[in-house]
Amino acid sequence: MSAADWYAHKSLGDGLFWIQERFYQSENRANIWLLRGTHQDVVIDTGLGLRSLPDYIDANGLLGKDPQRKNPLLAVATHAHFDHSGGLHQFQQVGVHSAEVDALANGDNFETVTWLSDREIAVAPSPGWRARHYKVKAVQPTHILQEGDVINLGDRQLTVLHMPGHSRGSICLHDRDNKLLFSGDAVYDGAMIDWLPYSQVSDYISSCERLIGLVDSEQVDQVLPGHYNTFGAKRLHRIASTYISRAGTCPAKFSTLAWRTVAGLALRASNPRCACQS
């Protein structure tokens, strides 16, 4: 299958594109965002990497008429999980938070929580392809990101906000001038997952408090999340507030512990050669 068949995209205007993997039919399917700038273009999350995302972007002219005048396309992972980082190895420039550099450089498929099944892939990307053979390929990040770093696209800037909880290196990218928040899995309009290896509920609560602060200070109008549909500031406030109110309850704590145990065992079984620490 070609990249042209595997991906699909929609223009949201102002140099922003929403790309998805058509045949990855799962709640784990991550949104891929392409944002163009006058100096630098950036891809935010890269999906599974089963077909060439750069080829798709080039073939559809998503970088404009003269992409050679800019710096090479920068791919930033909001975190290292497989559904977001699988395609990073296809890019010359790769950015990720410092806490997850080693996981990507070492191809640690325990920390990337690589867990893919055949039933999630509606049409195989190539003859004989099987999910059990899928792994996130090791990649050495060229841009090691920290809280407060600014990615300069020329006519717009993205500020790195470290938002741990879902993973230890989770980030959001904040376009302050346009009040856009690329949130990764720090927040999306669905059940927020805090029971994976390197998830931390206390960190997640702090990140949600920070998200509420962004809404209260009127710094966010629209959220472009790692999964599902976009949403506005009021919905962001409600999602973050609901998580905080539920996270500290006894049933929630028990459920998190149980799921963390199951997830750890399953990932160790499927990735026996990785440095599995929790």
KOLMAR-959533 format. One line per field, with one value per residue (C-alpha): residue in three letters; residue number from 0; x, y, z. Coordinates in steps of 0.05 Angstrom, whole numbers. Layout:
N
r <- c(Ala,...) $
k <- c(NUM,...) $
u <- c(X,...) $
v <- c(Y,...) $
w <- c(Z,...) $
//
This chain:
278
r <- c(Met,Ser,Ala,Ala,Asp,Trp,Tyr,Ala,His,Lys,Ser,Leu,Gly,Asp,Gly,Leu,Phe,Trp,Ile,Gln,Glu,Arg,Phe,Tyr,Gln,Ser,Glu,Asn,Arg,Ala,Asn,Ile,Trp,Leu,Leu,Arg,Gly,Thr,His,Gln,Asp,Val,Val,Ile,Asp,Thr,Gly,Leu,Gly,Leu,Arg,Ser,Leu,Pro,Asp,Tyr,Ile,Asp,Ala,Asn,Gly,Leu,Leu,Gly,Lys,Asp,Pro,Gln,Arg,Lys,Asn,Pro,Leu,Leu,Ala,Val,Ala,Thr,His,Ala,His,Phe,Asp,His,Ser,Gly,Gly,Leu,His,Gln,Phe,Gln,Gln,Val,Gly,Val,His,Ser,Ala,Glu,Val,Asp,Ala,Leu,Ala,Asn,Gly,Asp,Asn,Phe,Glu,Thr,Val,Thr,Trp,Leu,Ser,Asp,Arg,Glu,Ile,Ala,Val,Ala,Pro,Ser,Pro,Gly,Trp,Arg,Ala,Arg,His,Tyr,Lys,Val,Lys,Ala,Val,Gln,Pro,Thr,His,Ile,Leu,Gln,Glu,Gly,Asp,Val,Ile,Asn,Leu,Gly,Asp,Arg,Gln,Leu,Thr,Val,Leu,His,Met,Pro,Gly,His,Ser,Arg,Gly,Ser,Ile,Cys,Leu,His,Asp,Arg,Asp,Asn,Lys,Leu,Leu,Phe,Ser,Gly,Asp,Ala,Val,Tyr,Asp,Gly,Ala,Met,Ile,Asp,Trp,Leu,Pro,Tyr,Ser,Gln,Val,Ser,Asp,Tyr,Ile,Ser,Ser,Cys,Glu,Arg,Leu,Ile,Gly,Leu,Val,Asp,Ser,Glu,Gln,Val,Asp,Gln,Val,Leu,Pro,Gly,His,Tyr,Asn,Thr,Phe,Gly,Ala,Lys,Arg,Leu,His,Arg,Ile,Ala,Ser,Thr,Tyr,Ile,Ser,Arg,Ala,Gly,Thr,Cys,Pro,Ala,Lys,Phe,Ser,Thr,Leu,Ala,Trp,Arg,Thr,Val,Ala,Gly,Leu,Ala,Leu,Arg,Ala,Ser,Asn,Pro,Arg,Cys,Ala,Cys,Gln,Ser) $
k <- c(0,1,2,3,4,5,6,7,8,9,10,11,12,13,14,15,16,17,18,19,20,21,22,23,24,25,26,27,28,29,30,31,32,33,34,35,36,37,38,39,40,41,42,43,44,45,46,47,48,49,50,51,52,53,54,55,56,57,58,59,60,61,62,63,64,65,66,67,68,69,70,71,72,73,74,75,76,77,78,79,80,81,82,83,84,85,86,87,88,89,90,91,92,93,94,95,96,97,98,99,100,101,102,103,104,105,106,107,108,109,110,111,112,113,114,115,116,117,118,119,120,121,122,123,124,125,126,127,128,129,130,131,132,133,134,135,136,137,138,139,140,141,142,143,144,145,146,147,148,149,150,151,152,153,154,155,156,157,158,159,160,161,162,163,164,165,166,167,168,169,170,171,172,173,174,175,176,177,178,179,180,181,182,183,184,185,186,187,188,189,190,191,192,193,194,195,196,197,198,199,200,201,202,203,204,205,206,207,208,209,210,211,212,213,214,215,216,217,218,219,220,221,222,223,224,225,226,227,228,229,230,231,232,233,234,235,236,237,238,239,240,241,242,243,244,245,246,247,248,249,250,251,252,253,254,255,256,257,258,259,260,261,262,263,264,265,266,267,268,269,270,271,272,273,274,275,276,277) $
u <- c(0,25,31,-23,-72,-51,-60,-114,-114,-159,-139,-161,-137,-79,-27,-54,-69,-100,-71,-96,-78,-140,-132,-110,-180,-170,-182,-106,-101,-66,-78,-20,-16,23,35,68,110,149,215,201,147,131,96,67,65,77,32,55,104,79,82,124,93,144,127,53,65,109,62,3,41,25,90,72,105,177,192,267,273,259,294,281,214,216,178,161,132,86,110,145,85,84,21,54,128,127,143,197,253,229,250,318,299,265,244,222,225,290,256,242,304,334,270,271,346,347,283,254,187,168,169,137,82,81,17,-14,-62,-80,-153,-135,-106,-165,-121,-49,2,41,30,41,46,30,23,65,126,114,164,181,248,303,316,365,329,363,322,320,262,252,198,195,233,206,201,206,167,179,109,88,121,105,123,139,98,121,57,76,25,5,79,140,159,90,88,39,58,25,15,3,-12,-67,-88,-80,-57,-29,-41,-18,-44,-39,-113,-163,-239,-239,-218,-150,-99,-56,-39,16,90,118,48,41,-26,2,38,-26,-65,-12,-15,-91,-87,-40,-88,-144,-98,-88,-164,-175,-122,-154,-92,-128,-186,-178,-146,-117,-109,-71,-136,-207,-236,-215,-251,-253,-233,-296,-290,-216,-234,-287,-243,-185,-230,-265,-199,-175,-240,-239,-164,-159,-217,-205,-239,-197,-133,-150,-168,-103,-61,-97,-90,-17,-2,-37,-5,64,58,30,85,140,113,110,177,221,288,276,301,235,232,169) $
v <- c(0,69,127,162,107,99,171,223,296,356,429,470,535,582,530,476,405,346,279,210,138,113,39,42,35,38,86,88,121,186,252,279,354,392,466,510,571,621,595,525,473,423,356,343,267,218,158,86,98,40,83,144,206,253,223,235,307,320,286,327,393,406,446,496,515,524,481,481,553,532,489,414,392,382,324,333,277,300,237,171,124,81,111,180,164,106,150,193,153,179,251,286,331,300,333,301,319,303,253,207,215,150,110,132,127,56,33,16,-14,-22,52,66,18,-16,-56,-68,-122,-147,-129,-56,-54,-57,-67,-92,-41,-96,-169,-215,-158,-178,-134,-179,-159,-85,-45,28,38,71,144,195,260,322,371,355,396,426,466,536,522,559,528,586,576,647,676,637,606,542,542,474,460,398,363,296,246,204,194,225,264,287,357,406,457,525,576,634,686,644,611,541,483,419,376,306,258,307,319,295,285,214,171,196,140,143,70,57,47,115,145,183,205,261,290,284,323,378,381,386,442,477,466,497,557,566,569,616,663,661,633,576,580,513,447,401,336,271,232,245,313,384,422,490,522,506,433,434,463,410,351,373,389,321,284,320,306,232,216,219,173,102,67,107,90,16,16,51,1,-58,-33,-13,-85,-116,-67,-79,-154,-151,-104,-145,-207,-173,-136,-186,-156,-85,-54,-60,-15,15) $
w <- c(0,-17,31,-11,7,80,101,93,111,121,119,179,149,165,147,194,170,207,182,201,186,149,161,234,262,336,394,398,330,342,308,266,260,207,219,168,184,143,170,196,187,242,246,315,326,270,279,272,216,173,110,95,124,91,23,36,57,-4,-54,-31,-31,42,52,-1,-67,-45,17,1,25,96,148,141,168,243,274,347,390,446,480,463,460,397,367,367,356,306,247,278,245,177,192,192,251,312,377,443,516,551,597,538,495,518,505,432,423,451,416,484,464,537,550,482,505,438,436,368,344,274,284,292,222,173,112,118,94,58,40,99,149,221,282,326,285,294,337,344,309,348,330,359,373,345,388,463,490,559,593,564,500,440,370,322,258,235,235,296,358,396,470,502,564,603,624,655,681,621,610,642,580,557,529,501,448,459,403,450,397,366,431,404,447,415,476,457,509,566,552,501,501,526,584,606,616,679,689,639,656,676,685,750,778,822,761,720,773,772,696,697,747,699,641,682,694,619,611,670,643,573,540,502,454,418,436,382,420,409,399,377,358,374,429,462,527,566,549,568,636,648,626,670,730,724,724,786,824,807,810,886,902,928,869,820,857,859,785,766,806,775,704,715,737,678,628,657,651,581,556,588,554,486,493,531,509,532,597,632,692,722) $
//
